[in-house]
Amino acid sequence: DLVNESLRFEPVPGGYRVVRGGAPLLTDPGTPLPLGDDDSREVALPFAFPFYGRSFDRVFVNSDGNLTFGEPDPASTPRRVGRLVNGPPRIAPLLTDLDPSAGGAVTLQALGDRFVVSWREIPNFENPLPNTLQAILYPDGRVEITYGTLNGNADEGVTGIAPGRAEGGVLAVD
């Protein structure tokens, strides 16, 4: 139900609110980030990003459709709400078993007013059908998540944001 949809997470006192719809998928491909299956790379942000009361100048881009702060998450454990909530602070456009080594590309765009990470045409592990999704971070703490094609595993995957380490609950969207 998220195909060709978008979600915007807006900071509000005490957390975030989510608004569905609005942003189109950005088509500029950006710079490729080489990632394998269950892989992670740390990259610098072009601005300090406020997230759940903390500020981050670096982010880990994880092959499994999510971003983490403070530490990578290259684990191959189930991609469910428990992992989203109990791991590091996380933005999860689609925390599922994506495998960039099997096709597609993970790309970055570090722009002055936003930072864009795209998972383009990435198949799930052992499933050749492609998935396209995108996360955009803004200097004011907003997060936009936009979806193109989704062909993930029906029994595993979660979308949402979390402050990490089971602090303050979770805002799960799908």
Secondary structure per residue as TSV (DSSP state, phi and psi in degrees):
chain	resnum	aa	ss	phi	psi
A	1	D	-	360.0	4.9
A	2	L	-	-106.5	-0.6
A	3	V	T	-58.0	129.1
A	4	N	T	57.7	29.9
A	5	E	-	-114.7	171.2
A	6	S	E	-141.8	155.5
A	7	L	E	-129.1	136.3
A	8	R	E	-119.7	123.3
A	9	F	E	-99.5	120.6
A	10	E	E	-114.3	130.7
A	11	P	E	-65.3	134.7
A	12	V	E	-135.9	161.7
A	13	P	T	-52.6	125.6
A	14	G	T	87.0	1.4
A	15	G	E	158.3	-133.1
A	16	Y	E	-138.0	156.8
A	17	R	E	-120.4	155.3
A	18	V	E	-118.1	137.7
A	19	V	E	-123.7	131.1
A	20	R	E	-93.1	139.8
A	21	G	S	92.5	160.9
A	22	G	-	123.1	-70.7
A	23	A	-	-80.2	132.8
A	24	P	-	-82.3	159.0
A	25	L	-	-67.3	127.0
A	26	L	-	-72.5	136.6
A	27	T	-	-95.3	-20.3
A	28	D	-	-62.9	121.6
A	29	P	-	-68.3	-28.4
A	30	G	-	79.9	-166.4
A	31	T	E	-96.0	126.9
A	32	P	E	-62.8	140.5
A	33	L	-	-116.1	111.1
A	34	P	-	-68.5	118.2
A	35	L	-	-134.0	139.4
A	36	G	-	-96.8	-168.9
A	37	D	T	-69.9	137.2
A	38	D	T	49.5	54.5
A	39	D	-	-123.7	165.8
A	40	S	E	-153.7	144.8
A	41	R	E	-137.2	136.9
A	42	E	E	-88.7	134.5
A	43	V	E	-133.7	152.2
A	44	A	E	-80.1	141.0
A	45	L	E	-89.7	150.7
A	46	P	E	-79.5	1.8
A	47	F	E	-158.2	164.7
A	48	A	E	-75.6	125.0
A	49	F	E	-104.1	115.6
A	50	P	E	-81.1	130.2
A	51	F	E	-147.0	115.6
A	52	Y	T	48.9	49.6
A	53	G	T	80.8	2.8
A	54	R	E	-120.7	164.4
A	55	S	E	-122.8	135.1
A	56	F	E	-126.4	137.4
A	57	D	E	-111.0	2.4
A	58	R	E	-140.3	154.2
A	59	V	E	-141.8	147.9
A	60	F	E	-96.5	125.3
A	61	V	E	-95.1	119.4
A	62	N	E	-105.3	140.8
A	63	S	T	-62.0	-24.5
A	64	D	T	-84.0	32.8
A	65	G	T	74.4	34.5
A	66	N	E	-153.0	163.9
A	67	L	E	-119.4	139.2
A	68	T	E	-127.8	156.5
A	69	F	S	-117.2	135.3
A	70	G	S	90.4	-29.5
A	71	E	S	-160.6	153.8
A	72	P	-	-77.4	169.1
A	73	D	-	-139.3	77.3
A	74	P	-	-91.5	16.0
A	75	A	-	-64.5	156.9
A	76	S	-	-109.3	18.9
A	77	T	S	-73.0	165.6
A	78	P	-	-52.8	141.0
A	79	R	-	-97.6	82.7
A	80	R	S	-130.7	179.4
A	81	V	H	-56.8	-38.7
A	82	G	H	-58.1	-40.2
A	83	R	H	-70.3	-39.6
A	84	L	H	-60.2	-47.1
A	85	V	H	-76.2	-41.3
A	86	N	H	-90.4	-10.3
A	87	G	S	-84.6	-158.4
A	88	P	S	-70.0	167.8
A	89	P	S	-51.7	136.2
A	90	R	E	-146.2	144.2
A	91	I	E	-116.0	118.4
A	92	A	E	-120.1	90.5
A	93	P	E	-57.0	-43.4
A	94	L	E	-160.7	91.1
A	95	L	E	-76.1	97.9
A	96	T	S	-151.1	175.9
A	97	D	-	-85.1	70.8
A	98	L	B	-79.0	149.5
A	99	D	-	-132.1	87.5
A	100	P	G	-63.2	-17.9
A	101	S	G	-71.9	-14.8
A	102	A	G	-96.3	-2.7
A	103	G	S	149.9	167.7
A	104	G	S	74.6	-163.7
A	105	A	E	-155.6	144.7
A	106	V	E	-99.7	128.6
A	107	T	E	-130.3	158.2
A	108	L	E	-125.8	149.4
A	109	Q	E	-138.2	113.0
A	110	A	E	-100.0	97.6
A	111	L	E	-105.9	160.4
A	112	G	T	-61.1	-36.0
A	113	D	T	-105.2	2.2
A	114	R	E	-168.0	160.4
A	115	F	E	-126.9	123.4
A	116	V	E	-116.2	129.1
A	117	V	E	-119.6	128.4
A	118	S	E	-123.2	136.5
A	119	W	E	-108.0	106.0
A	120	R	E	-110.4	119.0
A	121	E	E	57.9	39.0
A	122	I	E	-90.9	123.9
A	123	P	E	-79.0	157.2
A	124	N	E	-74.5	157.3
A	125	F	T	-58.7	128.6
A	126	E	T	62.8	23.3
A	127	N	E	-145.6	110.7
A	128	P	E	-75.4	-5.5
A	129	L	E	-73.2	136.2
A	130	P	E	-81.2	155.1
A	131	N	E	-128.8	137.0
A	132	T	E	-129.8	124.9
A	133	L	E	-150.9	163.6
A	134	Q	E	-150.5	142.5
A	135	A	E	-122.0	132.5
A	136	I	E	-121.9	124.1
A	137	L	E	-105.2	138.1
A	138	Y	-	-116.7	153.7
A	139	P	T	-60.4	-20.3
A	140	D	T	-89.6	4.3
A	141	G	S	96.4	-5.2
A	142	R	-	-67.4	150.4
A	143	V	E	-133.1	128.9
A	144	E	E	-113.9	133.4
A	145	I	E	-120.8	126.3
A	146	T	E	-125.6	142.1
A	147	Y	E	-118.9	142.6
A	148	G	S	-107.0	-116.0
A	149	T	-	-81.4	135.5
A	150	L	-	-128.7	125.5
A	151	N	-	-136.7	39.8
A	152	G	-	-75.5	179.0
A	153	N	-	-70.1	131.0
A	154	A	T	-70.1	-24.2
A	155	D	T	-97.4	-0.3
A	156	E	S	-149.8	125.1
A	157	G	-	148.8	147.0
A	158	V	E	-149.7	147.4
A	159	T	E	-120.3	132.8
A	160	G	E	163.7	-174.5
A	161	I	E	-130.2	153.5
A	162	A	E	-152.8	144.3
A	163	P	-	-72.9	-13.0
A	164	G	S	91.6	160.4
A	165	R	T	53.8	33.6
A	166	A	T	60.1	25.1
A	167	E	-	-88.2	133.3
A	168	G	S	64.1	16.7
A	169	G	-	76.8	-156.8
A	170	V	-	-146.7	149.9
A	171	L	E	-109.3	89.6
A	172	A	E	-90.0	135.6
A	173	V	-	-108.2	-37.7
A	174	D	-	-149.1	360.0
